[in-house]
Amino acid sequence: MVSIRPTFLSLFFLLLHLPCFTPSPRRRSRSTAPKTSFFSFFKRLFSNSNPPPPPPPPSRRSPSSSTRSLRLSPTLDIHPCSACGEVFQSPPLLERHRSTHHLVSELAADDENIVRIIFNTGWPNPARTPNIERILKIHNTPAITSRFEEYRERVKSRAAAAPPPRRDERCVADGNELLRFHCTTFVCGLDSGDECGRLYCSLCGIIRSGFSPKMDGISTLPTSYAAHVSMPADMEAEFEFMNVRRAVLVCRVIAGRVGCDPWEADKEDPGFDSLAGRGEGDDEDEILVFNPRAVLPCFVIVLNCFKP
């Protein structure tokens, strides 16, 4: 009788060592992401983009139902809101939604520290710098941002067409964009990203639709201190019954060609785009901008009342 024990043992050891001959999966190389530069971080800080919404949960509908819905509406055009994820069927509806919702939002800790540094620069007495109650980022609608960029291109093209003696290279490069401050008032609580729609809330009106074209000039100042003291110190106390408070706006301003004489620059003069203030003290560096499209508010800084 022939014994099969050696053959059986050989097969058993072969199966036992078979995983040793299978190729091992390759390890994925970890690539280090490039470090973000300070310029790109600062550009992201002043951009109007909102963080993308979290991905929706996977749908439980069967493939047949999804295919059926696509066949019923092959030309369906959707426009989701980048802040809340709500979907709209046309850009005007999305624009209307964004013009009344998600206009302001809280800042992250790192971004808030940068805005605080920008605000604190220029105060003559650092010990009397007011406490900042809140810092909010303004999410301008695409229409307001487009008007701002279109105005910049118009200023650049006009400066490029000027003869050499009047040619301003800074205007040709970026329209002479400056970082300026503007002080305004508000009566709402700024509790959410919605604008209040009240008649006397100037801040919400600026955030919703920009500065009014009926103004003789939009005052922009080089420091937050100059913007703060441009209003009477007892303004909050005088209008306390209406809950009126002041806020400082950090704005991007297309100053263009700045005139120095009030008789040389006005709304109708095509040679100048703004006028430099000729006052004394804090108003000597004031720039009056004539076109409301030239001012793009970026941040709202709410201060606690104090006596300078």
Number of C-alpha atoms within 10 A of each C-alpha: 3 4 7 8 8 9 9 10 10 11 10 11 10 10 9 10 10 9 10 8 7 8 7 8 6 6 6 6 6 6 6 6 6 6 6 8 8 9 9 9 12 12 10 12 19 17 14 16 14 13 9 11 13 10 7 7 6 6 8 6 8 8 9 8 10 12 10 10 10 11 10 10 9 8 8 9 11 13 16 15 18 16 15 14 14 13 14 16 12 13 13 11 13 18 17 11 17 21 20 17 17 21 21 23 19 14 17 12 8 9 17 18 13 12 19 13 9 14 20 16 14 14 15 10 9 10 7 11 17 17 11 14 10 15 24 21 26 25 26 24 23 14 11 18 17 13 16 19 16 14 20 25 17 14 24 22 15 18 23 17 11 13 9 10 6 12 15 18 14 14 22 21 16 16 27 19 17 16 19 24 25 23 23 18 19 21 19 19 10 17 10 13 18 18 23 19 13 12 9 14 18 20 24 24 18 15 24 23 13 20 21 15 12 9 12 13 19 20 21 30 26 20 22 24 23 22 23 21 13 16 14 9 14 12 14 18 13 12 11 12 8 13 13 17 21 21 22 23 28 27 21 20 24 27 30 29 24 17 20 15 12 12 9 11 20 20 14 9 11 10 17 20 23 26 26 21 20 14 10 8 8 16 19 14 17 22 24 21 27 24 21 19 22 27 29 26 24 21 25 24 20 21 18 12 17 12 7 11
